[in-house]
Amino acid sequence: MKFPQAVTLAAIASTAAATDNLLTPDKLEADIRTEELQSVLWNLDKIATDNGGNRAFGEPATRPRSISSSSAP
């Protein structure tokens, strides 16, 4: 057996062994804590409030203000 084939088979075998602990919607739902979720949402809202209602990177509220050369005398 060639080396690349052996590596591929080993990867497939290890993946098959790891599938015993699949992530399911029920497991995901059970892992969500209301208090932690509310904390994350509060922080996202604070970021938006501090930046003119927007959390997007690079939007006008988050960009550094540049000095316009057109206002020079």
Summary of the structure (lengths in Angstrom):
residues: 73
radius of gyration: 25.2
end to end distance: 78.8
largest distance: 78.8
contacts: 110
relative contact order: 0.06
helix: 63%
strand: 0%
